[in-house]
Amino acid sequence: MDPVVHFEMSYRNGKRLAKFYGSAFGWRLRDLGAPMGNYVIATTVETGAKGPKRPGAINGGFYPRSPKGPAPSPSLTIAVKDIAKAVKKVKAAGGKLLGKPVSIPGVGQYAAFTDTEGNRVTMLEPIPHNWHAPKKK
């Protein structure tokens, strides 16, 4: 079974976002800056070298929302052992790939798709040193 390992949501104001989630839930937020598209990493649970210390807990991130249009729905990322095989399985099951898989430096191979209900979902083949990288057998 491939687990959900990450969530994403959009934001309009990064400072307001950090203040809200920090105050309301105690999350730690770190803006990666313009070179990384002003992506904000959200640490939601105590994390060690192998990831969240509490089984089943995940961290996530926020990305800037387009000034036009409604807020996009939250997105989930599923860890997979092999992105190429996972892409084939998604297509065979009726999903539609949204572009080709891309490499995220220091993280792994990433691909977005829509499921049969039109939900946008992402999948990630993490590089081996990441705690959530599935172990290949």
N, C-alpha and C positions, 0 to 999 in steps of 0.2 A: 504494500500500500504506500502511495506517495503522499507525504504529509504537507499541510499548509505550513509555510515557514516565514511568511512575511505579509504585511498588509500595506496598502497605500491609500492615501486620501489627498485631496487637493486643498490649497489654501489661497486666500487673497492677500493676507497681510501676515508675513512671517513672524514679526515681533508679537503681534496679537495672538497668533497661533501658539507660540512658545509660552507666552504668559498663561493662556488658558489651560493647556494640557499640563503645564508644570504646576499651576495652582490647583486645578481640579483633581488631578490624578497623581501628581508627583513624578511625572515622566521627565526624562532628560532629553532635550532636543538640541541637535547640533546642525547648523546650516553649513553645507559643503561649499557654498559660494558660487559665483558666476561660472567658473570653469566646469562645474558639475550641474549646471542648470538651476542653481539655487535650491537643490534638493535638500530636504531637512531629514536627518536620521532621527528616529524616535526610539529611545530605549525605554521600554515599558516594564521591564522586570530585571532584577539583579542578574547580571551576566558574568560568566567566567570565561576562561580560555576556550571551552567547548560549547559556548552559547548560553542560553538561559539556564539558570540553575534549577528552575521549577519545571518539571516535565510538562510538556504540552503548551507552555507559554511561548509567545512569539514577540518579536519587535517589528518595527515597520518604518515608514517614512511618509513624507508629504512632498508634493510637487506644486509649483505655482499654477494656479488656475488661469485659464484664458479669460481675458477681460470680458469677452462676449459669451453669452450662453449660460445655461444653468450649471450647477455643480455636477461634475461627473460622479457616478456611484463609486463607493469604495471598491478597491481591487484586492484580490488575494493572489499570492504567489505560491505555487506548488513546486516542491523540490523533486526533481526526476534524476534517475541514474544516467540516462543517455538522451540528450535533447533531440537527436536525429530520430531515434526510435519513438520518443514521446510525440514528436510532430506527426509521424506516420499514424500513430494510434489515435491522436486527436482528429486527424482528417478522416480516418476510417470510421470513427464513431459519429461523424457528422459535424465536427467543429470546423471553423474556418480560420486559418492562420492569418494574422495581421502583419504582413511583412516577413522577412527572413529572420532567423535567429541572429542575434548580435552578441558580441563579446563585451562584457563589462570588466575593465581592468581590475584585477584583484578580487573579483567576485565569481565570475563564471559565464556560461552561455545562457542567454535570456531570449524568450520568445513570448509574444502575446497572441491570443486567439479569442474568438467568440465561441461560446458553447452553442448547443442546439436551441437555446432559449434567447440568444442574443446578448448574454452576459459576457463582459470583457474579463478575461482571466489571464494570468501570466504564469509561465513556468521557468524554472531555473535549474541548470545543471551546475551546481556549485563546484568551484575548484576544490580539490581534496583537503586543503588545510582549513576550510570553513567548517564549523561545527555541524552544520546541517547538511553537509554533503553526504548523499546516500553512499553507502559502501558497496563498491562493485564486487561481484563474486565471480 
